[in-house]
Amino acid sequence: MRYRIADDVAWVSQEDLDGGDVPTAYLTRVPRGMPILLEGSGCVVWLALADGGTLEEVTESAAAMTGANVEEIRDDVADLVDQLVVIGVVREE
Amino acid sequence: MSEHEEGRTAPIAARVHLAHAVVQKLADDRSIDVLHLKGPAVLPGLRAEGRQSSDVDVLVRPSHLERLVEALESIGFEQRTDFSTGSVFAHAANWWHDDWGWVDVHTHWPGVSIDAEQAFDVLARTSAPRQIAHWDCPVPDRTAQRLILVLHSARSGGTTDLDHAWLGADPEEQAEVRALAKELDAEVALAAGIGELELHRGAPTYLLWRYFAEGGSRLDEWRARLAAAPTVRAKAELLTAAMRVNQDHLRMELGRPPTREDLRERQKVRVRKALSELSSRVRRS
């Protein structure tokens, strides 16, 4: 199973906004969705999803970004990805 | 992760980026031609780093305006000003959305004098997609963006946009901007923006652009607008508008729809202000 950001999602991270140090992303399903805020580890997982990949690849990418141990974050990443799938901003393929 | 409540307190910059994507999606779904202007639509190097915009500006093909309005309102945007009251140039109207903030819809760009539909074609001819909020949004090319920013600066009495859009351009790029201004019949406005307005003293719009550059009283403004109005009918419409209180702006100022009493009071203030300007002129002369 591979995961990727859904086609109808627009998003912006603090890098685009010259924002602060806390990883932050705002996203929405255009044109009728509500704004959604992802902060901290949530944003890291989102950025890891930007390139798409299997759950393992997304977890490894998130771990690489934060210096965390893959085993330690595996369950949290899986939970968050599940939630993102449920609200329709991430697609399973 | 949190929805909605946090989103509504999202920083303006985030809202603006996402709102550009929202507008473009609406346009994509209905084959509406729009160009995204200013803010995150500006190409790198054409504005100061870190500068943020507080609203979304889009130029719509005039013949597609009705469809865009319908699309915006279908997702909860509310019109707050109309084209006749939005600005001196009657070129834009504003819509508000609780999540996405302000969207300014332009049907033409102040300073451009050729037919608005034709002007859109010229600006769209060399447009290219630029990702805003990871969404492809068509934006004018670098030359057109330079011209748009300079014209905006001219209308705003000079802004820092000029440093990047004009002073930062090399002679060849400036020549391209002049050529585009000629094609769009925007040479007087361009001249106002870059300090060459006196070369156009005989132009009907000279006084108007001088007013924007140097400021002046309301009487100066109306005299300039009358001089710039191309037809007798346009002059008559202007005079009528001059006497009328701008209900859209009054509503925004009051934070509620104005009552009949509010309008009467404001009308009195306008008349008093006009009389006071007149009498101070008489005293000066």
Boltz contact constraints between the chains, C-beta under 6 A:
constraints:
  - contact:
      token1: [A, 10]
      token2: [B, 18]
      max_distance: 6.0
  - contact:
      token1: [A, 10]
      token2: [B, 21]
      max_distance: 6.0
  - contact:
      token1: [A, 10]
      token2: [B, 133]
      max_distance: 6.0
  - contact:
      token1: [A, 10]
      token2: [B, 135]
      max_distance: 6.0
  - contact:
      token1: [A, 11]
      token2: [B, 134]
      max_distance: 6.0
  - contact:
      token1: [A, 12]
      token2: [B, 14]
      max_distance: 6.0
  - contact:
      token1: [A, 12]
      token2: [B, 17]
      max_distance: 6.0
  - contact:
      token1: [A, 12]
      token2: [B, 133]
      max_distance: 6.0
  - contact:
      token1: [A, 17]
      token2: [B, 13]
      max_distance: 6.0
  - contact:
      token1: [A, 18]
      token2: [B, 50]
      max_distance: 6.0
  - contact:
      token1: [A, 26]
      token2: [B, 10]
      max_distance: 6.0
  - contact:
      token1: [A, 26]
      token2: [B, 14]
      max_distance: 6.0
  - contact:
      token1: [A, 28]
      token2: [B, 18]
      max_distance: 6.0
  - contact:
      token1: [A, 30]
      token2: [B, 21]
      max_distance: 6.0
  - contact:
      token1: [A, 30]
      token2: [B, 22]
      max_distance: 6.0
  - contact:
      token1: [A, 30]
      token2: [B, 25]
      max_distance: 6.0
  - contact:
      token1: [A, 31]
      token2: [B, 22]
      max_distance: 6.0
  - contact:
      token1: [A, 31]
      token2: [B, 25]
      max_distance: 6.0
  - contact:
      token1: [A, 31]
      token2: [B, 26]
      max_distance: 6.0
  - contact:
      token1: [A, 31]
      token2: [B, 75]
      max_distance: 6.0
  - contact:
      token1: [A, 32]
      token2: [B, 75]
      max_distance: 6.0
  - contact:
      token1: [A, 34]
      token2: [B, 3]
      max_distance: 6.0
  - contact:
      token1: [A, 34]
      token2: [B, 4]
      max_distance: 6.0
  - contact:
      token1: [A, 34]
      token2: [B, 7]
      max_distance: 6.0
  - contact:
      token1: [A, 35]
      token2: [B, 7]
      max_distance: 6.0
  - contact:
      token1: [A, 35]
      token2: [B, 10]
      max_distance: 6.0
  - contact:
      token1: [A, 35]
      token2: [B, 99]
      max_distance: 6.0
  - contact:
      token1: [A, 36]
      token2: [B, 3]
      max_distance: 6.0
  - contact:
      token1: [A, 37]
      token2: [B, 2]
      max_distance: 6.0
  - contact:
      token1: [A, 37]
      token2: [B, 6]
      max_distance: 6.0
  - contact:
      token1: [A, 37]
      token2: [B, 7]
      max_distance: 6.0
  - contact:
      token1: [A, 38]
      token2: [B, 1]
      max_distance: 6.0
  - contact:
      token1: [A, 42]
      token2: [B, 1]
      max_distance: 6.0
